Amino acid sequence: MFHVVVRIEVKRERLEDFLALVQDDFAGTRKEPGNLRFDVVRQNDNPLKFALYEVYKDEDAFKAHQQTPHYARWRAGIDAVCATPRSSDKFTTLHPDPYV
């Protein structure tokens, strides 16, 4: 499996815009056949910090996600709502072994 963790800090005055944007991306992504999980989490001690935890069948499924209309809307809107540049890391499952 292919995992993506995105970290985001949102401008206070753009919080509602971010929540609408992430809801749209979440709803569209969860309908994709290659998406296995999409969690949006909020930091407990700073309500302007979020993380997205996305799991796809494989890297090709993630690349297909990046071609969708909801992802295009996300890309077009996310930078305007961020207080700092967002970061992302990509991972591959080791355990449990996805091929067993």
MOPEWO-V951189 format. One record per residue. N is the residue number from 0. RES is the residue in three letters. PSI is psi in radians with two decimals (NA if undefined). OMEGA is omega as a letter, one per 40 degrees, with the letter a starting at -180 (NA if undefined). D_LAST is the distance of its C-alpha to the last C-alpha in Angstrom with 1 decimal. Layout:
BEGIN
n->[N/N]
res->[RES/RES]
psi->[PSI/PSI]
omega->[OMEGA/OMEGA]
d_last->[D_LAST/D_LAST]
END
This chain:
BEGIN
n->[0/1/2/3/4/5/6/7/8/9/10/11/12/13/14/15/16/17/18/19/20/21/22/23/24/25/26/27/28/29/30/31/32/33/34/35/36/37/38/39/40/41/42/43/44/45/46/47/48/49/50/51/52/53/54/55/56/57/58/59/60/61/62/63/64/65/66/67/68/69/70/71/72/73/74/75/76/77/78/79/80/81/82/83/84/85/86/87/88/89/90/91/92/93/94/95/96/97/98/99]
res->[MET/PHE/HIS/VAL/VAL/VAL/ARG/ILE/GLU/VAL/LYS/ARG/GLU/ARG/LEU/GLU/ASP/PHE/LEU/ALA/LEU/VAL/GLN/ASP/ASP/PHE/ALA/GLY/THR/ARG/LYS/GLU/PRO/GLY/ASN/LEU/ARG/PHE/ASP/VAL/VAL/ARG/GLN/ASN/ASP/ASN/PRO/LEU/LYS/PHE/ALA/LEU/TYR/GLU/VAL/TYR/LYS/ASP/GLU/ASP/ALA/PHE/LYS/ALA/HIS/GLN/GLN/THR/PRO/HIS/TYR/ALA/ARG/TRP/ARG/ALA/GLY/ILE/ASP/ALA/VAL/CYS/ALA/THR/PRO/ARG/SER/SER/ASP/LYS/PHE/THR/THR/LEU/HIS/PRO/ASP/PRO/TYR/VAL]
psi->[2.71/2.21/2.54/2.29/2.08/2.30/2.33/2.36/2.20/2.51/2.36/-0.78/-0.14/0.23/-0.82/-0.64/-0.75/-0.82/-0.67/-0.73/-0.78/-0.56/-0.74/-0.79/-0.75/-0.90/-0.74/-0.73/-0.73/-0.31/-0.19/2.38/-0.47/-0.08/2.26/-0.43/2.53/1.80/2.42/2.06/2.62/2.39/2.34/-0.72/0.03/1.69/0.04/0.00/2.34/2.84/2.53/2.30/1.94/2.40/2.28/2.75/-0.71/3.11/-0.57/-0.65/-0.66/-0.75/-0.63/-0.68/-0.70/-0.10/0.07/2.73/-0.68/-0.58/-0.65/-0.70/-0.72/-0.90/-0.66/-0.48/-0.35/-0.71/-0.57/-0.39/-0.14/2.37/-0.51/2.81/2.35/2.76/2.73/2.59/2.59/2.47/2.79/2.40/2.31/-0.82/2.37/2.60/2.03/-0.15/0.12/NA]
omega->[a/a/i/i/a/i/a/i/a/i/a/a/a/a/a/i/i/a/i/a/a/i/i/a/i/a/i/a/a/i/a/a/a/i/i/a/i/i/i/a/a/a/a/a/i/a/i/i/a/i/i/i/a/i/a/i/a/a/i/i/i/i/i/i/a/i/a/i/a/i/i/i/i/a/a/a/a/a/a/a/a/i/i/i/i/i/i/i/a/a/i/a/i/a/e/a/a/a/i/NA]
d_last->[12.4/16.1/18.4/22.2/24.6/28.2/31.1/34.4/37.8/40.0/43.8/45.4/47.6/44.6/42.3/42.8/42.2/38.9/37.8/38.7/37.0/33.7/33.8/34.2/31.3/29.1/30.2/29.6/26.3/24.8/25.8/23.9/21.1/18.9/19.7/17.4/19.8/23.3/25.0/28.6/29.8/33.3/34.4/36.2/39.1/39.6/39.3/39.6/36.3/33.1/29.5/27.1/23.4/21.6/18.0/17.2/14.4/15.5/18.8/20.3/20.1/21.9/24.4/25.0/25.7/28.3/30.2/30.8/34.2/33.2/31.7/35.1/37.0/35.0/35.7/39.4/39.9/37.9/40.0/43.1/41.8/40.3/42.5/40.6/38.3/34.8/31.9/28.3/25.3/22.0/18.7/15.1/12.2/11.2/10.1/8.4/5.8/5.7/3.8/0.0]
END
